Amino acid sequence: MDPLARIGLLLFVLLGLHTIDHAVNQPSRDLPALGGVVGLLGFAIVAVAVVLALLGNDAAPLAAVLAGGATVAGFLVVHLLPDWTALSDPYWDFDANALSWILIAAPFAAAIWLAVAGARRLGHDPIPA
């Protein structure tokens, strides 16, 4: 299996675990509707990147960069920056436990990994050896 597909599948699973964490582990609160839309779009973008990688499509590396970058931006805007938009659900504003923080950090790291892997495949090494 193509490494971009493996990393993308890992990210997809981690996004699913993050979503489950919202429903099962976190305290009840009003979540922004736009945040849910961003989450759904994130799943869709990652799924497209995975399918392109599985098919060996030439657009797979660019899709990986876009999916990884969009996921990082989404987590920043929705969960890590202070409350500043209709998308905001900052983890700093409620008593997020260690599991919730892990389920932010893990997909965030996987998204960076996916974007870097895609960039390297395109011939742009954002992290030189």
NUNU-105574 format. One record per residue (C-alpha): residue number from 1; y, x, z. Coordinates in Angstrom, 3 decimals. Each point is the difference from the previous one (the first is absolute). Layout:
<rs>
  lumro         v         u         w
    NUM         Y         X         Z
...
</rs>
This chain:
<rs>
  lumro         v         u         w
      1     0.000     0.000     0.000
      2     3.466     1.212    -0.868
      3     1.850     1.463     3.023
      4     2.985    -2.271    -0.685
      5    -2.318    -3.015     0.215
      6    -1.536     1.258     3.274
      7     3.385     0.606     1.610
      8     1.294    -3.330    -1.303
      9    -3.032    -1.842     1.377
     10     0.518     1.693     3.360
     11     3.624    -1.128    -0.027
     12    -1.028    -3.549    -0.954
     13    -2.450    -0.169     2.930
     14     2.599     1.410     2.401
     15     2.527    -2.599    -1.187
     16    -2.616    -2.661     0.741
     17    -0.537     1.376     3.504
     18     3.770     0.064     0.526
     19     0.154    -3.665    -1.028
     20    -2.841    -0.914     2.367
     21     1.823     1.879     2.758
     22     2.997    -2.309    -0.504
     23    -2.196    -3.058     0.532
     24    -2.332     1.186     2.747
     25     1.500     2.828     2.020
     26     3.769    -0.451    -0.002
     27     2.020    -2.349     2.175
     28     0.960    -3.322    -1.521
     29     3.463     0.049    -1.561
     30     1.859    -1.427    -2.956
     31    -0.639     2.241    -2.966
     32     2.436     0.148    -2.920
     33    -1.328    -1.909    -3.009
     34     1.330     2.674    -2.335
     35    -2.028     2.587     1.904
     36    -3.129    -1.935    -0.919
     37     1.057    -0.026    -3.643
     38     0.497     3.773     0.119
     39    -3.472     0.353     1.546
     40    -1.622    -2.090    -2.738
     41     1.805     1.960    -2.698
     42    -1.198     3.197     1.664
     43    -3.624    -1.131    -0.202
     44     0.472    -0.946    -3.665
     45     1.627     3.307    -0.970
     46    -2.722     2.027     1.721
     47    -2.712    -2.158    -1.591
     48     1.458     0.609    -3.472
     49     0.122     3.759     0.668
     50    -3.655    -0.039     1.110
     51    -1.144    -1.980    -3.049
     52     1.874     2.335    -2.360
     53    -1.605     3.022     1.687
     54    -3.473    -1.572    -0.170
     55     0.516    -0.683    -3.714
     56     1.198     3.555    -0.617
     57     3.227    -1.363    -1.443
     58     2.692     2.561    -0.846
     59     2.493    -2.001     2.080
     60    -2.067     0.471     3.196
     61     1.905     3.062     1.301
     62     3.384    -1.687    -0.445
     63    -1.363    -3.185     1.577
     64    -1.223     2.070     2.960
     65     3.452     1.530     0.460
     66     1.647    -3.421    -0.181
     67    -2.543    -1.698     2.304
     68     0.175     2.786     2.577
     69     3.784     0.177    -0.120
     70     0.406    -3.774     0.199
     71    -2.354    -0.166     2.982
     72     1.897     2.724     1.858
     73     3.307    -1.752    -0.749
     74    -1.422    -3.353     1.090
     75    -1.192     1.316     3.360
     76     3.339     1.728     0.559
     77     2.085    -3.068    -0.814
     78    -2.165    -2.601     1.732
     79    -1.380     1.798     3.060
     80     1.653     3.348     0.700
     81     3.734    -0.452    -0.548
     82     2.077    -1.998     2.491
     83     0.517    -3.726    -0.576
     84     2.433    -0.011    -2.904
     85    -1.292    -2.364    -2.708
     86    -1.879    -3.255    -0.482
     87    -3.083     2.208    -0.513
     88     0.181     1.647     3.412
     89    -2.838    -0.156     2.518
     90     0.638     3.268     1.834
     91    -2.801     1.138     2.268
     92     2.633     1.351     2.377
     93     1.043    -3.582     0.847
     94    -3.298    -1.092     1.563
     95    -2.616     1.618     2.159
     96    -2.190     1.393    -2.801
     97    -3.109     1.634     1.402
     98    -1.682     3.201    -1.173
     99    -2.278    -1.819    -2.457
    100     2.984    -1.606    -1.730
    101     1.710     3.382    -0.293
    102    -3.193     1.575    -1.395
    103    -0.204    -2.829    -2.532
    104     3.531     0.870    -1.102
    105    -0.561     3.761    -0.101
    106    -3.339    -0.058    -1.841
    107     1.086    -2.060    -3.041
    108     3.324     1.844    -0.039
    109    -1.869     3.326    -0.231
    110    -2.453    -1.359    -2.589
    111     2.937    -1.248    -2.100
    112     1.594     3.448     0.058
    113    -3.372     1.531    -0.937
    114    -0.348    -2.430    -2.930
    115     3.511     0.723    -1.272
    116    -0.478     3.775     0.270
    117    -3.414    -0.165    -1.727
    118     1.530    -2.026    -2.825
    119     2.940     2.393    -0.318
    120    -2.346     2.981    -0.152
    121    -2.028    -1.701    -2.719
    122     3.250    -0.476    -1.927
    123     0.700     3.707     0.365
    124     2.695    -0.348     2.661
    125    -1.067     1.626     3.251
    126     2.308    -1.324     2.753
    127    -1.804     2.171     2.565
    128    -0.601     3.445    -1.501
    129    -2.951     1.950     1.373
</rs>
